[in-house]
Amino acid sequence: MTQAGALGVAEFLAGIGVLLFDGSLNSLQAAVTPDSMRSRVAGAYSTVNYGIRPLGAIVGGTLATLIGLRPTLITAAVGGTLSPLWLLPSPIPRIHSLAPHDPLTADGGTHT
């Protein structure tokens, strides 16, 4: 496979990952956020999500200047691959039902 082909496959898989993440996140946010707060939560999420990207571009450019492009891309790939690990200690993987009678509490547990 050529380098361009490998990049195309990687971008395709990354796009699928973003699609799956966004769908799951939006469903979870809609289910656990009170109607009166939903637009504020979505706005805050979008602000953080899109607002951090320029900072990431600056850090990536600086890192590429300091250590080179290839090591920077490898670092980004490893970081992206390992990034779901921060979810493991959170309550999110243990959510099996979003029934209205079983809302999440502020500490991530459920009412019984």
C-alpha positions as CSV (number, residue, x, y, z in Angstrom):
1,M,0.0,0.0,0.0
2,T,1.3,3.4,-0.8
3,Q,1.7,6.1,1.8
4,A,-1.2,8.0,0.3
5,G,-3.3,4.9,0.5
6,A,-2.4,4.3,4.1
7,L,-3.2,7.9,4.9
8,G,-6.6,7.6,3.1
9,V,-7.4,4.5,5.1
10,A,-6.4,6.1,8.4
11,E,-8.5,9.2,7.7
12,F,-11.5,7.0,6.8
13,L,-11.2,5.1,10.0
14,A,-10.7,8.3,12.0
15,G,-13.9,9.7,10.4
16,I,-15.8,6.6,11.4
17,G,-14.5,6.9,14.9
18,V,-15.7,10.6,15.1
19,L,-19.1,9.6,13.7
20,L,-19.5,6.9,16.3
21,F,-18.3,9.2,19.1
22,D,-20.5,12.1,18.1
23,G,-23.6,9.9,17.8
24,S,-23.1,8.3,21.2
25,L,-22.2,11.6,22.9
26,N,-25.2,13.5,21.5
27,S,-27.6,10.7,22.5
28,L,-26.1,10.6,26.0
29,Q,-26.2,14.4,26.4
30,A,-29.8,14.6,25.2
31,A,-30.8,11.8,27.6
32,V,-29.2,13.1,30.8
33,T,-29.4,16.9,30.3
34,P,-32.6,18.6,31.5
35,D,-34.5,20.3,28.6
36,S,-34.0,23.7,30.1
37,M,-30.2,23.3,30.1
38,R,-29.7,21.4,26.8
39,S,-28.8,24.3,24.6
40,R,-26.4,25.7,27.2
41,V,-24.7,22.3,27.5
42,A,-24.5,21.9,23.7
43,G,-23.1,25.5,23.4
44,A,-20.5,24.9,26.2
45,Y,-19.4,21.6,24.6
46,S,-19.1,23.2,21.1
47,T,-17.1,26.1,22.5
48,V,-14.6,23.8,24.3
49,N,-14.5,21.3,21.4
50,Y,-13.9,23.9,18.6
51,G,-12.1,26.4,20.8
52,I,-9.3,24.0,21.7
53,R,-8.5,23.1,18.1
54,P,-6.4,26.2,17.4
55,L,-4.4,25.5,20.5
56,G,-3.8,22.0,19.2
57,A,-2.7,23.3,15.9
58,I,-0.2,25.6,17.6
59,V,1.1,22.8,19.8
60,G,1.4,20.4,16.8
61,G,3.2,23.0,14.7
62,T,5.6,23.8,17.6
63,L,6.3,20.1,18.2
64,A,6.9,19.5,14.5
65,T,9.3,22.3,14.4
66,L,11.2,21.0,17.5
67,I,11.3,17.3,16.9
68,G,10.3,16.9,13.2
69,L,7.2,16.0,11.3
70,R,7.3,12.2,11.4
71,P,7.8,12.0,15.2
72,T,5.1,14.5,15.7
73,L,2.6,12.5,13.6
74,I,3.6,9.3,15.4
75,T,3.0,11.0,18.7
76,A,-0.4,12.3,17.6
77,A,-1.3,8.8,16.3
78,V,-0.3,7.1,19.6
79,G,-2.1,9.8,21.6
80,G,-5.2,9.5,19.5
81,T,-5.2,5.7,19.8
82,L,-4.8,5.8,23.6
83,S,-7.2,8.7,24.1
84,P,-10.3,6.5,24.9
85,L,-8.4,5.1,28.0
86,W,-9.5,8.2,30.0
87,L,-13.1,6.9,29.8
88,L,-12.4,3.6,31.5
89,P,-12.5,4.9,35.1
90,S,-15.5,7.1,34.3
91,P,-19.1,5.9,34.8
92,I,-19.8,6.2,31.0
93,P,-18.8,2.6,30.1
94,R,-21.1,1.3,32.8
95,I,-24.3,3.0,31.5
96,H,-26.6,0.4,30.2
97,S,-29.9,2.2,30.3
98,L,-31.1,5.7,30.0
99,A,-34.6,5.1,31.2
100,P,-36.3,8.3,32.5
101,H,-36.8,6.6,35.9
102,D,-33.0,6.1,36.1
103,P,-31.3,9.5,35.7
104,L,-27.6,10.0,36.4
105,T,-26.7,12.0,39.4
106,A,-24.0,14.6,39.5
107,D,-21.4,12.1,40.8
108,G,-22.1,9.7,37.9
109,G,-24.1,7.2,39.9
110,T,-27.7,6.3,39.4
111,H,-30.7,6.9,41.6
112,T,-32.2,3.7,43.0
